[in-house]
Amino acid sequence: MDMKKIQILLFMLMFSHIGFAFSETIPNETPSKISDDANGISEDRNPLIIAHRGGAADGPENTIPTIESSIQRGAHIIWITVQLSKDSIPVLYRPSDLAALTELTKPTKVSSMKAKHLATLDAGYEFYKGKASDNDNLYKIPTLKDVLVKFPHTEFFIDLKSPDADAKKYIESVADVIEQTDSVDRTRIYSTSEAYTDAVNKYSSLNVFKSRAETRDILFGNKLSNQCKAPDDQPGWHAFELTRNVEVVEHFMLGEGRTKTTFKWSKKDLSCFDAANNTIVLIGVNNLEDYQYAKSLGVYAVMVDSPKAAQCYGNETQKLSICE
C-alpha cells in the first residue's frame, strides 16, 4: 500500500500586585543579558533553570512573591504569562478566566477589567484552596512593568497568552513596557500563537522565540525523513516539550491509519538544531531523571514548575539537607 504523506497532529499544550516605584537586587539576583549566541554548550554543564510561571508548583503563579522565592532558590530565568487588561496594560495572568485562580465566582476575562482593579484581586486564592492567601494578602496580579522594575537584573521569558487581544495592539503594549524599562537585553517573547510571534518579529529590537510551527517542522521532519532541515541562515531560540504525546496520521489511497506515540528528544534531534547554531529550551523537566537526560543532551536551559525541587537536580546540590 503506497503512503502518500504523513501528518503530525499535536495535542496543543494547555499550555498585579501594586507597582513598586523602586528597584532592588534580591539575594541571588545577578545582572543578566540574553545572548543570541548561547551555543558551545558542553554536556558536563548544568542546564539553566527556568521557573515556569514564576514557579507555579511552589507558590501562586505569576506573582511577585513567588518570583522572588524562585530567584532566591537559584532560578536563572523566570517564565511569565502576560495578558492585556481593559486599559491595554500588560499584566501577569495565565487562564482566560479570572475565576480560575482568584476569588471571583463568575467567569470574567482579564480584558474586561482595568489593571488597577485586577491588582486588587487575590491571585493566590485557588493555590491556597479558597482560603485567604495570607494575612497581608501579598499575592496580587502584577503588571509587567511592576515585575521588570522590581527585578532589574533578572532574565524573563514572556509568554503571550491573551485569547482576545488584537495582535498589533498587544505587541505594541508589551514592547512599550520592555523598552521603557530598558529590558530589551533581558527579555525574550514566546507564544503558541503565530499571529503574536509574527507581530513581534516586526520589532527588530525585541528578542523572540521561533514559532512552535517552525520548531515542530524541523523536529518531526528530522525524525520522520531522517533529514535535518534547520536553516543555517536563520538560527534562533526554540522552546518545546522534552516529551510529547503525538498522533501520527498516515493517509493512504483507501483510508488512513492513526498511531498514538510519545515523542522524546534525542541527541540526533538536538544535533540537527545545533548544526544551525540554534538554542534549545526544553519544557516540562520536572524530575531528576528528566533533568539528567536533558543535561546529557547538552541543552541550554530547562523549564521547571518547582525551582525548590530543582535545587536538588545538580550533582553538586543533591546532598543539600532539603534534598534528603
C-alpha positions as CSV (number, residue, x, y, z in Angstrom):
1,M,0.0,0.0,0.0
2,D,1.5,3.4,-1.1
3,M,1.7,6.0,1.6
4,K,1.1,9.5,0.2
5,K,2.0,11.6,3.2
6,I,2.4,11.8,6.9
7,Q,0.9,14.4,9.0
8,I,1.7,15.1,12.6
9,L,-1.1,16.2,14.8
10,L,0.0,17.6,18.1
11,F,-2.3,17.9,21.1
12,M,-1.6,21.6,21.8
13,L,0.0,22.4,25.1
14,M,-2.7,23.5,27.6
15,F,-0.1,25.3,27.8
16,S,-0.9,42.8,39.6
17,H,0.0,43.4,42.7
18,I,0.5,47.2,43.2
19,G,3.5,48.6,41.3
20,F,6.8,49.4,43.0
21,A,8.4,52.8,42.5
22,F,11.9,51.5,43.1
23,S,14.1,48.7,42.0
24,E,16.2,46.4,44.1
25,T,18.6,43.5,43.8
26,I,17.5,40.5,45.9
27,P,19.7,37.6,47.0
28,N,20.9,35.5,44.1
29,E,19.7,38.1,41.6
30,T,22.7,38.9,39.3
31,P,22.9,41.1,36.2
32,S,21.7,39.1,33.2
33,K,21.6,39.6,29.5
34,I,20.0,37.3,26.9
35,S,22.5,36.4,24.2
36,D,21.7,35.1,20.7
37,D,25.0,33.2,20.9
38,A,24.2,30.6,23.6
39,N,25.7,27.6,21.8
40,G,29.0,26.0,22.5
41,I,27.4,24.2,25.5
42,S,29.3,21.2,26.9
43,E,27.5,18.1,28.2
44,D,29.0,18.5,31.6
45,R,27.4,21.9,32.1
46,N,24.2,22.1,34.1
47,P,21.3,23.5,32.0
48,L,20.0,26.8,33.2
49,I,16.8,26.6,35.3
50,I,13.7,28.4,34.1
51,A,10.9,28.9,36.6
52,H,7.7,28.1,34.8
53,R,5.0,30.8,35.5
54,G,7.4,32.1,38.2
55,G,7.5,28.8,40.0
56,A,3.9,27.6,39.8
57,A,4.4,24.4,42.0
58,D,5.9,26.4,44.8
59,G,3.5,29.4,45.1
60,P,0.7,31.3,43.3
61,E,1.8,31.5,39.7
62,N,2.9,34.8,38.1
63,T,3.1,36.7,41.3
64,I,5.9,38.8,42.7
65,P,6.4,36.8,46.0
66,T,6.6,33.5,44.0
67,I,9.1,35.0,41.5
68,E,11.2,36.4,44.4
69,S,11.3,33.0,46.0
70,S,12.3,31.3,42.8
71,I,15.2,33.7,42.3
72,Q,16.4,33.0,45.9
73,R,16.2,29.3,45.1
74,G,18.6,29.7,42.2
75,A,16.3,30.0,39.2
76,H,18.3,31.7,36.4
77,I,15.3,32.8,34.2
78,I,11.7,33.5,35.0
79,W,8.9,32.4,32.6
80,I,5.9,34.7,33.0
81,T,2.5,34.7,31.3
82,V,1.1,38.1,30.1
83,Q,-2.3,39.3,29.0
84,L,-3.8,42.7,28.3
85,S,-6.1,44.5,30.7
86,K,-9.1,46.5,29.6
87,D,-6.9,49.6,29.5
88,S,-4.3,47.8,27.4
89,I,-1.8,47.4,30.3
90,P,0.2,44.1,30.2
91,V,-0.5,42.1,33.4
92,L,0.7,38.7,34.6
93,Y,-2.1,36.1,34.5
94,R,-2.5,32.8,32.6
95,P,-6.0,31.4,32.4
96,S,-8.6,33.1,30.2
97,D,-11.0,33.3,33.2
98,L,-10.1,35.3,36.3
99,A,-12.4,33.0,38.3
100,A,-10.0,30.1,37.7
101,L,-7.4,31.4,40.2
102,T,-8.9,34.4,42.1
103,E,-11.8,34.8,44.5
104,L,-14.2,35.8,41.6
105,T,-17.0,33.4,41.2
106,K,-18.4,34.3,37.8
107,P,-16.5,33.9,34.5
108,T,-14.6,37.1,33.9
109,K,-12.0,37.9,31.3
110,V,-8.8,39.7,32.1
111,S,-9.6,42.1,29.2
112,S,-12.8,43.1,31.0
113,M,-11.1,44.8,33.9
114,K,-8.7,47.7,34.2
115,A,-5.2,47.0,35.6
116,K,-5.9,48.9,38.9
117,H,-8.9,46.7,39.5
118,L,-7.0,43.5,38.6
119,A,-4.4,44.5,41.2
120,T,-7.0,44.2,44.0
121,L,-7.8,40.5,43.3
122,D,-6.2,37.6,45.3
123,A,-4.1,35.7,42.7
124,G,-3.3,33.1,45.4
125,Y,-6.9,32.2,46.2
126,E,-7.1,28.9,44.3
127,F,-3.5,28.0,45.2
128,Y,-4.5,28.1,48.8
129,K,-7.7,26.2,48.2
130,G,-10.1,29.1,48.7
131,K,-8.6,30.3,51.9
132,A,-7.0,33.7,52.4
133,S,-3.6,33.6,50.8
134,D,-2.0,35.2,53.9
135,N,-2.8,38.0,56.3
136,D,-1.1,40.6,54.2
137,N,-2.7,39.4,51.0
138,L,0.5,39.7,49.0
139,Y,-0.4,37.6,46.0
140,K,-1.8,40.2,43.6
141,I,-1.9,40.4,39.8
142,P,1.1,42.5,38.9
143,T,1.7,44.5,35.8
144,L,4.6,43.6,33.5
145,K,6.1,46.9,34.4
146,D,5.9,46.1,38.1
147,V,7.8,42.9,37.6
148,L,10.5,44.3,35.3
149,V,11.1,47.2,37.7
150,K,11.1,45.0,40.8
151,F,13.7,42.6,39.4
152,P,16.0,44.7,37.2
153,H,18.8,42.1,36.9
154,T,16.6,39.0,36.1
155,E,16.0,37.5,32.7
156,F,12.4,37.0,31.7
157,F,10.7,34.8,29.0
158,I,7.4,36.4,28.3
159,D,4.6,34.1,27.2
160,L,1.8,36.0,25.3
161,K,-1.5,34.4,26.3
162,S,-4.3,36.9,25.7
163,P,-7.1,35.0,24.0
164,D,-8.9,38.0,22.6
165,A,-6.3,40.7,22.1
166,D,-5.5,42.4,18.8
167,A,-2.0,41.3,17.9
168,K,-0.7,44.7,16.8
169,K,-2.0,46.5,19.9
170,Y,-0.9,43.6,22.2
171,I,2.7,43.7,21.0
172,E,2.8,47.4,21.0
173,S,1.8,47.5,24.7
174,V,4.3,44.8,25.7
175,A,7.1,46.4,23.6
176,D,6.5,49.8,25.1
177,V,7.0,48.4,28.6
178,I,10.1,46.4,27.7
179,E,11.7,49.5,26.1
180,Q,10.6,51.9,28.8
181,T,12.1,49.8,31.5
182,D,15.3,49.2,29.4
183,S,14.7,45.5,29.5
184,V,15.3,44.5,25.8
185,D,18.5,42.7,26.5
186,R,17.0,40.5,29.3
187,T,13.7,39.5,27.8
188,R,12.5,37.1,25.1
189,I,9.0,36.7,23.9
190,Y,7.2,33.4,23.3
191,S,3.7,32.5,22.1
192,T,1.8,29.5,20.8
193,S,0.0,32.0,18.5
194,E,1.8,32.6,15.2
195,A,-0.1,35.9,14.9
196,Y,1.6,37.1,18.0
197,T,5.1,35.9,17.1
198,D,4.7,37.3,13.6
199,A,3.8,40.7,15.1
200,V,6.8,40.6,17.5
201,N,9.1,39.9,14.6
202,K,8.3,43.3,13.2
203,Y,10.1,44.8,16.1
204,S,13.8,44.3,15.2
205,S,14.9,45.3,18.7
206,L,12.9,42.6,20.5
207,N,14.1,39.1,21.2
208,V,11.6,36.3,20.2
209,F,11.4,32.5,20.2
210,K,10.8,30.8,16.9
211,S,7.2,29.8,16.3
212,R,6.1,26.4,17.5
213,A,5.2,25.5,13.9
214,E,8.7,26.2,12.8
215,T,10.2,24.2,15.7
216,R,7.8,21.3,15.1
217,D,8.5,21.2,11.3
218,I,12.3,20.9,11.9
219,L,11.9,18.4,14.7
220,F,9.5,16.0,13.2
221,G,11.0,16.4,9.7
222,N,14.2,15.2,11.2
223,K,12.6,12.2,12.9
224,L,10.4,11.1,10.0
225,S,12.5,11.8,6.9
226,N,15.9,11.4,8.6
227,Q,16.8,14.8,7.1
228,C,17.8,17.9,9.1
229,K,16.1,20.9,7.6
230,A,17.1,23.6,10.2
231,P,18.1,26.6,8.0
232,D,21.7,27.6,8.5
233,D,21.0,31.3,7.8
234,Q,18.1,31.7,10.3
235,P,19.4,30.5,13.8
236,G,17.2,31.2,16.8
237,W,15.7,30.1,20.0
238,H,13.3,27.1,20.2
239,A,11.2,26.0,23.1
240,F,9.5,22.6,23.1
241,E,8.5,19.8,25.5
242,L,11.1,17.2,26.4
243,T,8.4,14.6,25.9
244,R,5.2,15.0,23.9
245,N,2.2,12.8,23.2
246,V,1.6,12.8,19.4
247,E,-0.7,11.1,16.9
248,V,0.8,10.1,13.6
249,V,-1.8,10.1,10.9
250,E,-1.0,8.2,7.7
251,H,-3.1,8.9,4.6
252,F,-3.5,6.0,2.1
253,M,-5.3,5.5,-1.1
254,L,-8.0,3.6,0.7
255,G,-8.2,5.3,4.0
256,E,-5.9,6.4,6.9
257,G,-4.1,4.9,9.8
258,R,-3.6,6.5,13.2
259,T,-0.9,5.7,15.7
260,K,-0.5,7.3,19.1
261,T,3.0,7.5,20.4
262,T,5.2,9.5,22.7
263,F,7.9,11.7,21.3
264,K,11.1,12.4,23.2
265,W,14.1,14.5,22.2
266,S,17.2,12.5,21.1
267,K,20.8,13.5,20.7
268,K,20.3,13.3,17.0
269,D,17.4,15.8,17.2
270,L,19.5,18.2,19.2
271,S,22.4,17.9,16.8
272,C,20.2,18.9,13.9
273,F,19.3,22.2,15.7
274,D,22.9,22.7,17.0
275,A,24.3,22.4,13.5
276,A,22.4,25.6,12.6
277,N,23.5,27.4,15.7
278,N,20.1,27.3,17.4
279,T,19.4,27.4,21.2
280,I,17.1,24.9,22.7
281,V,14.9,25.2,25.8
282,L,13.1,22.1,27.0
283,I,9.7,22.4,28.6
284,G,8.3,20.1,31.4
285,V,11.5,18.9,33.0
286,N,10.1,18.2,36.5
287,N,12.1,15.4,38.0
288,L,15.8,14.4,38.5
289,E,15.7,11.7,35.8
290,D,14.4,14.1,33.1
291,Y,16.9,16.8,34.2
292,Q,19.8,14.4,33.9
293,Y,18.6,13.3,30.5
294,A,18.3,16.9,29.3
295,K,21.8,17.6,30.7
296,S,23.2,14.7,28.7
297,L,21.7,16.2,25.5
298,G,23.5,19.4,26.2
299,V,20.5,21.8,26.1
300,Y,20.8,25.4,27.1
301,A,18.0,25.5,29.7
302,V,15.1,23.5,31.1
303,M,11.8,24.7,32.4
304,V,10.6,23.5,35.8
305,D,7.5,24.0,37.8
306,S,9.3,23.8,41.1
307,P,12.6,25.7,41.5
308,K,12.5,24.4,45.1
309,A,12.8,20.8,43.9
310,A,15.2,21.8,41.1
311,Q,17.7,22.9,43.7
312,C,18.4,19.1,44.1
313,Y,18.9,18.3,40.4
314,G,22.5,19.4,40.0
315,N,25.2,16.9,41.0
316,E,26.8,19.4,43.4
317,T,23.5,20.1,45.2
318,Q,22.0,16.7,45.6
319,K,23.5,16.4,49.1
320,L,21.7,19.5,50.4
321,S,19.6,18.9,53.5
322,I,16.4,19.9,51.6
323,C,17.0,17.1,49.2
324,E,17.1,14.3,51.8
